[in-house]
């Protein structure tokens, strides 16, 4: 009783496993059944060829019987004309046996011919069915792939909604964060590149003004321009840049009496 239950349980699990593989890839299973049918059909065709050889052999026996009967008939007639009835009688017996054998062989030939024709029709029908099965397998395979693609597209059409709850929405957030981070780096670099520009510009302007003043002074010294045309004041020319622009006061005169006394 226990072994019987164990055996049933094992068979049930094996059946479950077989059903799993059976339904896992039905197209492959159909192709397997088709290939088996093709192999069976090939074997049937080989058997049909062998059977046809039998038909040809019986046909040849019938033709041999017909020739034997024709020869015996001619000989029997010839011996009858020669009044040799004993020999003619013996030939007549052989002729009768040949006719009986011919009849049997004709019946066998008819039976084999009919069986051969029936098998030919069966194989032709099976070949046509196999061709239809092959087309169905291709169609089912295409339909299965198309339906699978349609299901995948239907699922993706929902996932393509860029909502924060979907994978695409989460990926979009990650991408936006990277874009913001890259833009912040570029902005900081741009801001830092403008630091101290005013100071640099002021120094350049100062250097430019100093160069202009020095050049004007050079032109006056070389006599190319006067101080007025060069824009240099007299006080600036004689005293240099350290003396202020205040007017020089006149020196007071010494009294004559003090001069004479001295």
DAWOSUL-V975848 format. One record per pair of residues at least 4 apart in sequence whose ideal C-beta (glycine too) atoms are under 6 Angstrom apart, sorted by the first residue. I is the first residue (numbers start at 1). J is the second residue. D is the distance in Angstrom with one decimal. If there is no record, write none. Layout:
i=(I I)
j=(J J)
d=(D D)
This chain:
i=(18 20 22 27 30 31 34 37 41 44 48 51 52 55 55 55 58 58 58 59 61 62 62 62 65 65 65 65 68 69 69 72 72 72 72 75 76 76 76 79 79 79 80 84 85 109 136 140 156 159 159 161 162 162 162 163 164 196 216 219 219 219 220 220 220 220 225 225 227 227 232 232 235 235 239)
j=(22 24 29 141 137 137 133 130 126 123 119 116 116 112 113 116 108 109 112 109 105 105 106 109 98 101 102 105 98 98 99 91 94 95 98 91 88 91 92 84 87 88 88 88 89 113 140 144 160 166 168 166 168 169 172 169 169 200 230 224 225 230 225 227 230 232 229 230 232 237 236 237 239 245 243)
d=(5.9 6.0 5.8 4.8 5.1 5.9 5.4 5.8 5.5 5.7 5.2 5.8 6.0 4.6 6.0 5.3 5.2 4.6 5.7 5.8 4.9 4.7 5.7 5.4 5.8 5.5 3.7 5.7 4.7 4.8 5.9 5.5 5.5 4.0 5.9 5.1 5.1 4.3 5.4 4.4 4.6 3.8 4.8 5.9 5.9 6.0 5.9 6.0 6.0 5.5 5.7 5.9 5.3 5.1 5.2 4.6 4.4 5.9 4.4 4.3 4.4 5.5 5.7 5.4 4.9 5.9 4.6 4.2 4.4 5.2 5.3 5.4 5.7 5.6 3.3)
